[in-house]
Amino acid sequence: MAKAKQVDEKLFEMILQKAVSRIPEFKVMEISSIAWAFASVRASAEPMMSAICEVLPELRRSRSLPGLLWAFAAMAWSCPAEALAETARAILSTNLNPQSIAATV
């Protein structure tokens, strides 16, 4: 769906409803992938992004986090400043490859 740049809003809404309640169960890569999908087609995802912000402190040591941060930037979404600062410090304390550094910036 995202590749064709066609958005079935009803389908995205159904996916959003299912995802929001299960965000705490998702792995970081799964969270990153679904956030990226919504961001790439500019679909509204406010409840999901709020749910992701709630679990962000638990995700901060993952190599998939730069992709999630890209989705946040693409949607112009921000978590509370303290959570983002903690996440940034955690990311910078890991050994990042150039692609991860670029995605984080």
C-alpha positions as CSV (number, residue, x, y, z in Angstrom):
1,M,0.0,0.0,0.0
2,A,2.7,2.5,0.9
3,K,4.8,1.7,-2.1
4,A,1.9,2.6,-4.5
5,K,1.3,5.8,-2.4
6,Q,-2.3,4.9,-2.2
7,V,-3.8,5.0,1.2
8,D,-6.9,3.1,2.2
9,E,-7.8,5.2,5.1
10,K,-10.4,2.8,6.5
11,L,-7.8,0.0,6.5
12,F,-5.1,2.2,8.0
13,E,-7.6,3.1,10.8
14,M,-8.3,-0.6,11.5
15,I,-4.6,-1.3,11.6
16,L,-4.0,1.7,13.9
17,Q,-6.7,0.5,16.3
18,K,-5.2,-2.9,16.5
19,A,-1.6,-1.6,16.8
20,V,-2.3,0.9,19.6
21,S,-3.4,-1.7,22.1
22,R,-0.5,-4.0,21.3
23,I,2.4,-1.5,21.2
24,P,3.8,-2.7,24.5
25,E,4.0,-6.2,23.1
26,F,5.9,-5.2,19.9
27,K,9.7,-5.4,19.4
28,V,11.4,-2.2,18.5
29,M,11.8,-3.3,14.8
30,E,8.1,-3.9,14.6
31,I,7.3,-0.6,16.2
32,S,9.7,1.1,13.9
33,S,8.3,-0.6,10.8
34,I,4.7,0.3,11.5
35,A,5.6,3.9,12.4
36,W,7.6,4.1,9.2
37,A,4.7,2.8,7.2
38,F,2.3,5.4,8.5
39,A,4.9,8.2,8.1
40,S,5.8,7.2,4.6
41,V,2.2,7.7,3.4
42,R,1.5,10.5,5.8
43,A,-1.3,8.7,7.5
44,S,-2.6,10.0,10.8
45,A,-1.3,8.0,13.7
46,E,-1.7,10.1,16.8
47,P,-2.9,7.4,19.2
48,M,-0.1,5.0,18.1
49,M,2.6,7.6,18.3
50,S,1.4,8.5,21.8
51,A,1.5,4.8,22.8
52,I,5.1,4.6,21.4
53,C,6.1,7.6,23.5
54,E,5.0,5.7,26.6
55,V,7.3,2.8,25.8
56,L,10.2,4.8,24.4
57,P,12.4,4.6,27.5
58,E,12.3,0.8,27.3
59,L,13.3,0.9,23.6
60,R,16.3,3.2,23.8
61,R,19.1,0.5,23.5
62,S,17.9,-0.9,20.2
63,R,19.6,-0.7,16.8
64,S,16.2,-0.2,15.2
65,L,15.7,3.1,17.1
66,P,17.1,5.4,14.4
67,G,14.4,4.2,12.0
68,L,11.7,4.9,14.6
69,L,13.1,8.4,15.2
70,W,13.0,9.0,11.4
71,A,9.3,8.2,11.5
72,F,8.8,10.6,14.3
73,A,10.6,13.3,12.3
74,A,8.6,12.5,9.1
75,M,5.3,12.9,11.0
76,A,6.6,16.0,12.9
77,W,5.8,14.1,16.1
78,S,7.6,14.5,19.4
79,C,7.5,12.7,22.7
80,P,8.1,14.6,25.9
81,A,11.5,16.3,25.9
82,E,12.9,14.2,28.8
83,A,12.1,10.9,27.1
84,L,13.8,12.2,23.9
85,A,16.8,13.4,25.7
86,E,17.3,10.1,27.5
87,T,16.8,8.3,24.2
88,A,19.4,10.5,22.5
89,R,22.0,9.9,25.2
90,A,21.4,6.1,25.0
91,I,21.8,6.2,21.2
92,L,25.0,8.2,21.4
93,S,26.5,5.8,24.0
94,T,26.2,2.9,21.5
95,N,28.5,2.0,18.6
96,L,26.5,3.4,15.6
97,N,27.2,2.9,12.0
98,P,27.0,5.9,9.6
99,Q,23.5,5.1,8.5
100,S,22.2,4.9,12.1
101,I,24.0,8.2,12.9
102,A,22.3,9.9,9.8
103,A,18.9,8.5,10.7
104,T,19.2,9.7,14.3
105,V,20.2,13.2,13.2
